[in-house]
Amino acid sequence: MNLFCVGLSHHTANVQTRERFAGSAGAEHTLRTAGCAEALVLATCNRVEVYGASEKRVSTDEIAQSLLQSSEVGDGGHTSGLPFYRYEAEKCVQHLFRVASGLDSMVVGETEILGQTKKAYQSARASGAVGPCLHRLFQRAFRVAKQVRTRTEITRGSVSVGSVAVDLAQKIFGELGNCKVLVLGAGETSERTARALISRGVNDLRVSNRSNDRGQELAQRVGGQAVQFDKWPQQCREIDILITSTSSETPLLTPTNLEPMLANRVDRPLFIIDIAVPRDVDPAVNEMEGVYLYDIDALRSVAEQSLAVRRQQIASAEAIIAEHVADFLEKVSSELNRVSRITGHPPVADSSLHASQL
């Protein structure tokens, strides 16, 4: 059984490329049709990755085509030339452990990725796409991530995309106490963002979500004001900052629907931070006078500044991961030797390939 990971992330692809695959979560059925005996898709705002196990090698292009076919925003176009990376066997194990631990994230040390990885695992397992190979691998990854978080201080500083977005807002405005802020969306990222805003002194926080009940619940939890979803565009007449993170498949804010809202904003710039993938805001909005748009890729420099606080912890986290990779491969090797004694078939000679024989 060949164990591998194929993906693209903020390291290799810009947001425009990543959003082509944003709807590919749940593509396990298509991947299994392409030849994967087991498959799991991890799709977040910063990455889309396939973890698979197969009897025969499934090419990177076949994986990419399967993702495009499953993506609701995918255009079914060519995948040649796209910056996909591929890790096999031991390298795949190491990569997943680093991803789950937050070491491969744009915001190094962020904790959201562990929850996203667990959800991807649970979804794939419920669909029957996860078998013994990926089950064992991901269970170990969760253990590694927990150990990295408890034995190091890798989570110090701004450790979520939402908190980095708030860092950016604070760099622009200084004190946020007098700013009117609208958070569009009520998911986990939006809640973290809203809480970060409150902790930085925002007194006028508004929340809007397609499901008004969820929007009201979030507003109550953070002490903000709920805004009905069909009314949120009008808020652009008043607010100073819009932070948006929804699961919309198409842009919610365009020059056409924003322009009427700017008529009364004389000498009052509107700052928009779009942390959704696919993006909630048409990039053309940034060309409008008095509007300043930042997408998730623009947060990278802010995230890199906050990394300095945690840089010394990375070596400790990498050491924990290396220890677990070696132990994981050793246990696989022992299991293969045990099976060989029972079946009479010789074990695999090259220990570096043991992970691929799960």
KARAFEN-V554305 format. One record per residue. PHI is phi in whole degrees, 0 to 359 (none if undefined). PSI is psi in whole degrees, -180 to 180 (999 if undefined). D_LAST is the distance of its C-alpha to the last C-alpha in Angstrom with 1 decimal. Layout:
phi:PHI psi:PSI d_last:D_LAST
phi:PHI psi:PSI d_last:D_LAST
This chain:
phi:none psi:125 d_last:5.9
phi:270 psi:126 d_last:7.7
phi:256 psi:131 d_last:7.6
phi:206 psi:165 d_last:11.3
phi:227 psi:132 d_last:14.4
phi:235 psi:132 d_last:17.8
phi:191 psi:180 d_last:20.9
phi:218 psi:153 d_last:24.4
phi:211 psi:-176 d_last:26.1
phi:299 psi:-20 d_last:29.5
phi:289 psi:-31 d_last:28.7
phi:242 psi:-18 d_last:28.8
phi:220 psi:142 d_last:30.6
phi:281 psi:173 d_last:33.8
phi:297 psi:-32 d_last:34.3
phi:298 psi:-39 d_last:35.8
phi:285 psi:-44 d_last:32.6
phi:297 psi:-36 d_last:30.3
phi:289 psi:-14 d_last:32.5
phi:296 psi:-26 d_last:31.9
phi:250 psi:12 d_last:28.4
phi:296 psi:-24 d_last:29.5
phi:262 psi:18 d_last:29.3
phi:271 psi:-3 d_last:25.7
phi:301 psi:133 d_last:24.2
phi:92 psi:15 d_last:23.1
phi:275 psi:11 d_last:22.3
phi:301 psi:-37 d_last:19.0
phi:298 psi:-45 d_last:20.8
phi:297 psi:-39 d_last:22.0
phi:293 psi:-37 d_last:18.7
phi:291 psi:-35 d_last:17.1
phi:297 psi:-32 d_last:20.3
phi:283 psi:-8 d_last:19.6
phi:125 psi:1 d_last:16.4
phi:277 psi:123 d_last:13.7
phi:290 psi:-35 d_last:11.7
phi:225 psi:147 d_last:11.3
phi:206 psi:146 d_last:13.7
phi:215 psi:133 d_last:15.6
phi:250 psi:124 d_last:18.8
phi:251 psi:107 d_last:20.4
phi:239 psi:118 d_last:24.1
phi:228 psi:-176 d_last:26.7
phi:293 psi:-20 d_last:30.0
phi:248 psi:-4 d_last:28.6
phi:199 psi:155 d_last:25.3
phi:225 psi:121 d_last:23.4
phi:226 psi:143 d_last:19.7
phi:249 psi:125 d_last:16.9
phi:254 psi:125 d_last:13.3
phi:221 psi:161 d_last:11.3
phi:226 psi:132 d_last:8.4
phi:215 psi:153 d_last:10.0
phi:289 psi:-42 d_last:10.5
phi:243 psi:156 d_last:13.4
phi:296 psi:128 d_last:14.4
phi:258 psi:124 d_last:16.3
phi:292 psi:157 d_last:19.2
phi:299 psi:-39 d_last:20.3
phi:295 psi:-38 d_last:23.5
phi:296 psi:-39 d_last:22.0
phi:296 psi:-47 d_last:20.2
phi:298 psi:-42 d_last:23.6
phi:296 psi:-39 d_last:25.6
phi:297 psi:-39 d_last:23.5
phi:294 psi:-44 d_last:24.2
phi:297 psi:-40 d_last:27.9
phi:297 psi:-33 d_last:28.2
phi:273 psi:-18 d_last:27.1
phi:284 psi:131 d_last:29.1
phi:290 psi:-22 d_last:32.4
phi:254 psi:-1 d_last:34.0
phi:294 psi:147 d_last:32.3
phi:258 psi:3 d_last:34.8
phi:68 psi:17 d_last:32.7
phi:277 psi:-168 d_last:33.8
phi:286 psi:149 d_last:32.3
phi:249 psi:-4 d_last:29.3
phi:296 psi:138 d_last:30.0
phi:89 psi:-11 d_last:31.0
phi:286 psi:145 d_last:29.3
phi:279 psi:57 d_last:27.7
phi:284 psi:141 d_last:24.0
phi:251 psi:163 d_last:21.7
phi:218 psi:132 d_last:18.1
phi:235 psi:138 d_last:15.5
phi:237 psi:151 d_last:12.3
phi:50 psi:-121 d_last:9.5
phi:302 psi:-41 d_last:11.5
phi:296 psi:-34 d_last:14.4
phi:295 psi:-45 d_last:12.6
phi:300 psi:-48 d_last:11.7
phi:298 psi:-42 d_last:15.3
phi:298 psi:-47 d_last:16.8
phi:298 psi:-42 d_last:15.6
phi:298 psi:-38 d_last:16.8
phi:290 psi:-40 d_last:20.1
phi:297 psi:-51 d_last:20.6
phi:297 psi:-28 d_last:20.2
phi:275 psi:-6 d_last:22.5
phi:86 psi:8 d_last:25.1
phi:280 psi:-18 d_last:25.2
phi:259 psi:5 d_last:24.6
phi:281 psi:160 d_last:27.2
phi:298 psi:-42 d_last:30.6
phi:260 psi:95 d_last:32.0
phi:300 psi:129 d_last:30.0
phi:95 psi:-4 d_last:29.3
phi:296 psi:147 d_last:29.9
phi:260 psi:-11 d_last:28.4
phi:297 psi:-34 d_last:28.4
phi:297 psi:-32 d_last:25.0
phi:295 psi:-45 d_last:23.3
phi:296 psi:-39 d_last:25.0
phi:294 psi:-37 d_last:24.2
phi:293 psi:-41 d_last:20.5
phi:296 psi:-41 d_last:20.6
phi:295 psi:-41 d_last:22.7
phi:297 psi:-41 d_last:20.4
phi:296 psi:-47 d_last:17.5
phi:298 psi:-40 d_last:19.9
phi:294 psi:-46 d_last:21.2
phi:293 psi:-37 d_last:18.0
phi:293 psi:-41 d_last:16.9
phi:296 psi:-30 d_last:20.5
phi:276 psi:-5 d_last:20.4
phi:86 psi:8 d_last:17.4
phi:275 psi:-16 d_last:15.3
phi:261 psi:124 d_last:12.7
phi:249 psi:-162 d_last:10.2
phi:298 psi:-32 d_last:7.9
phi:294 psi:-58 d_last:5.3
phi:289 psi:-30 d_last:8.7
phi:299 psi:-50 d_last:10.5
phi:296 psi:-42 d_last:9.0
phi:297 psi:-47 d_last:9.3
phi:286 psi:-34 d_last:12.8
phi:298 psi:-40 d_last:14.0
phi:293 psi:-39 d_last:13.7
phi:300 psi:-39 d_last:15.4
phi:294 psi:-38 d_last:18.2
phi:295 psi:-43 d_last:18.7
phi:298 psi:-47 d_last:19.0
phi:300 psi:-41 d_last:21.4
phi:296 psi:-41 d_last:23.5
phi:294 psi:-40 d_last:23.8
phi:298 psi:-41 d_last:24.9
phi:290 psi:-34 d_last:27.5
phi:272 psi:-26 d_last:28.9
phi:261 psi:-9 d_last:29.0
phi:231 psi:174 d_last:30.3
phi:250 psi:37 d_last:33.0
phi:295 psi:-20 d_last:31.0
phi:268 psi:9 d_last:32.4
phi:291 psi:149 d_last:36.0
phi:84 psi:-161 d_last:38.2
phi:284 psi:112 d_last:37.6
phi:236 psi:34 d_last:33.9
phi:208 psi:156 d_last:33.9
phi:301 psi:-38 d_last:34.9
phi:298 psi:-44 d_last:37.7
phi:292 psi:-33 d_last:39.1
phi:292 psi:-38 d_last:39.1
phi:299 psi:-40 d_last:41.0
phi:290 psi:-36 d_last:43.5
phi:303 psi:-44 d_last:43.8
phi:297 psi:-44 d_last:44.8
phi:300 psi:-39 d_last:47.3
phi:290 psi:-35 d_last:48.8
phi:295 psi:-33 d_last:49.1
phi:282 psi:-45 d_last:51.1
phi:257 psi:-14 d_last:53.3
phi:76 psi:-121 d_last:53.5
phi:293 psi:135 d_last:54.3
phi:261 psi:0 d_last:52.7
phi:300 psi:-30 d_last:55.1
phi:261 psi:4 d_last:57.4
phi:272 psi:141 d_last:54.7
phi:264 psi:123 d_last:54.1
phi:234 psi:135 d_last:50.4
phi:245 psi:126 d_last:48.6
phi:256 psi:121 d_last:44.9
phi:257 psi:115 d_last:43.7
phi:118 psi:153 d_last:40.7
phi:225 psi:23 d_last:39.7
phi:278 psi:-169 d_last:35.9
phi:298 psi:-43 d_last:34.2
phi:296 psi:-42 d_last:35.0
phi:296 psi:-39 d_last:38.6
phi:294 psi:-43 d_last:39.0
phi:299 psi:-40 d_last:37.8
phi:296 psi:-46 d_last:40.2
phi:299 psi:-43 d_last:43.1
phi:294 psi:-37 d_last:42.7
phi:295 psi:-38 d_last:42.7
phi:297 psi:-45 d_last:45.8
phi:298 psi:-42 d_last:47.6
phi:294 psi:-23 d_last:46.7
phi:267 psi:8 d_last:48.3
phi:102 psi:6 d_last:51.5
phi:294 psi:127 d_last:51.4
phi:257 psi:-24 d_last:54.0
phi:246 psi:89 d_last:54.0
phi:245 psi:127 d_last:50.4
phi:241 psi:143 d_last:50.0
phi:231 psi:132 d_last:46.9
phi:225 psi:140 d_last:46.5
phi:213 psi:152 d_last:43.7
phi:303 psi:-40 d_last:43.5
phi:271 psi:107 d_last:43.2
phi:300 psi:-34 d_last:46.4
phi:298 psi:-45 d_last:45.3
phi:294 psi:-38 d_last:42.3
phi:297 psi:-42 d_last:44.5
phi:294 psi:-40 d_last:47.1
phi:297 psi:-44 d_last:44.6
phi:294 psi:-43 d_last:43.3
phi:301 psi:-40 d_last:46.9
phi:293 psi:-40 d_last:47.9
phi:294 psi:-33 d_last:45.0
phi:256 psi:0 d_last:46.0
phi:78 psi:30 d_last:49.7
phi:256 psi:-169 d_last:50.0
phi:244 psi:128 d_last:51.7
phi:279 psi:141 d_last:50.1
phi:235 psi:130 d_last:51.1
phi:299 psi:144 d_last:50.8
phi:297 psi:-34 d_last:48.4
phi:283 psi:-3 d_last:51.2
phi:252 psi:-9 d_last:53.3
phi:297 psi:-34 d_last:51.0
phi:302 psi:-34 d_last:52.3
phi:296 psi:-23 d_last:55.8
phi:296 psi:-22 d_last:54.5
phi:293 psi:-11 d_last:54.3
phi:287 psi:-27 d_last:58.0
phi:248 psi:-37 d_last:57.8
phi:287 psi:161 d_last:54.6
phi:260 psi:-34 d_last:53.9
phi:227 psi:132 d_last:50.1
phi:243 psi:123 d_last:47.7
phi:243 psi:120 d_last:44.0
phi:237 psi:135 d_last:41.9
phi:207 psi:78 d_last:38.3
phi:246 psi:177 d_last:38.0
phi:256 psi:23 d_last:35.6
phi:298 psi:142 d_last:38.3
phi:276 psi:-18 d_last:37.4
phi:230 psi:157 d_last:40.7
phi:302 psi:135 d_last:42.9
phi:270 psi:-24 d_last:45.0
phi:236 psi:124 d_last:47.5
phi:230 psi:166 d_last:49.2
phi:304 psi:-33 d_last:52.5
phi:295 psi:-47 d_last:54.2
phi:273 psi:-13 d_last:53.6
phi:273 psi:-33 d_last:53.8
phi:305 psi:-45 d_last:57.1
phi:298 psi:-27 d_last:59.4
phi:283 psi:-17 d_last:58.0
phi:269 psi:-5 d_last:58.9
phi:302 psi:-38 d_last:62.6
phi:261 psi:11 d_last:63.7
phi:261 psi:53 d_last:61.4
phi:294 psi:124 d_last:64.0
phi:60 psi:24 d_last:62.9
phi:235 psi:97 d_last:59.9
phi:293 psi:151 d_last:56.6
phi:248 psi:122 d_last:53.5
phi:257 psi:128 d_last:50.3
phi:239 psi:127 d_last:47.1
phi:243 psi:110 d_last:43.6
phi:257 psi:106 d_last:41.1
phi:252 psi:21 d_last:37.5
phi:267 psi:150 d_last:36.3
phi:221 psi:114 d_last:33.8
phi:295 psi:159 d_last:35.2
phi:293 psi:143 d_last:38.4
phi:277 psi:-20 d_last:41.1
phi:241 psi:129 d_last:43.9
phi:300 psi:127 d_last:45.1
phi:305 psi:-24 d_last:45.1
phi:295 psi:-19 d_last:48.7
phi:300 psi:-31 d_last:49.8
phi:294 psi:-17 d_last:49.6
phi:277 psi:-8 d_last:52.5
phi:281 psi:143 d_last:54.8
phi:295 psi:131 d_last:57.5
phi:83 psi:7 d_last:56.9
phi:241 psi:134 d_last:53.2
phi:235 psi:115 d_last:50.4
phi:249 psi:132 d_last:46.9
phi:236 psi:127 d_last:43.7
phi:260 psi:-176 d_last:40.3
phi:295 psi:-30 d_last:36.9
phi:291 psi:-28 d_last:36.8
phi:289 psi:-16 d_last:40.2
phi:280 psi:-8 d_last:38.9
phi:302 psi:-46 d_last:36.9
phi:295 psi:-36 d_last:39.9
phi:294 psi:-42 d_last:40.6
phi:296 psi:-38 d_last:37.0
phi:294 psi:-33 d_last:37.1
phi:293 psi:-40 d_last:40.3
phi:287 psi:-18 d_last:38.9
phi:294 psi:-28 d_last:35.9
phi:303 psi:-32 d_last:38.4
phi:295 psi:-31 d_last:38.5
phi:250 psi:-1 d_last:34.8
phi:303 psi:-40 d_last:34.2
phi:292 psi:-16 d_last:34.6
phi:274 psi:-14 d_last:31.8
phi:295 psi:-41 d_last:29.2
phi:300 psi:-41 d_last:28.8
phi:296 psi:-41 d_last:28.2
phi:293 psi:-41 d_last:25.5
phi:296 psi:-36 d_last:23.8
phi:294 psi:-40 d_last:24.0
phi:297 psi:-44 d_last:22.3
phi:297 psi:-45 d_last:19.4
phi:300 psi:-40 d_last:19.1
phi:297 psi:-42 d_last:19.1
phi:289 psi:-37 d_last:16.3
phi:299 psi:-47 d_last:14.1
phi:297 psi:-43 d_last:14.9
phi:293 psi:-40 d_last:14.4
phi:298 psi:-47 d_last:11.0
phi:294 psi:-36 d_last:9.8
phi:295 psi:-41 d_last:12.0
phi:293 psi:-38 d_last:10.6
phi:298 psi:-43 d_last:7.0
phi:299 psi:-44 d_last:9.3
phi:298 psi:-40 d_last:11.4
phi:295 psi:-41 d_last:9.1
phi:295 psi:-39 d_last:8.3
phi:295 psi:-38 d_last:12.1
phi:296 psi:-44 d_last:13.1
phi:296 psi:-38 d_last:11.5
phi:294 psi:-35 d_last:13.2
phi:293 psi:-35 d_last:16.4
phi:285 psi:-42 d_last:16.5
phi:271 psi:-21 d_last:15.8
phi:86 psi:1 d_last:17.7
phi:271 psi:140 d_last:15.3
phi:292 psi:147 d_last:15.1
phi:288 psi:165 d_last:12.2
phi:291 psi:132 d_last:11.3
phi:284 psi:-37 d_last:14.5
phi:272 psi:107 d_last:13.8
phi:296 psi:-22 d_last:12.3
phi:292 psi:-15 d_last:12.4
phi:258 psi:3 d_last:9.6
phi:301 psi:-37 d_last:7.1
phi:295 psi:-27 d_last:5.8
phi:278 psi:-3 d_last:5.7
phi:256 psi:13 d_last:3.8
phi:300 psi:999 d_last:0.0
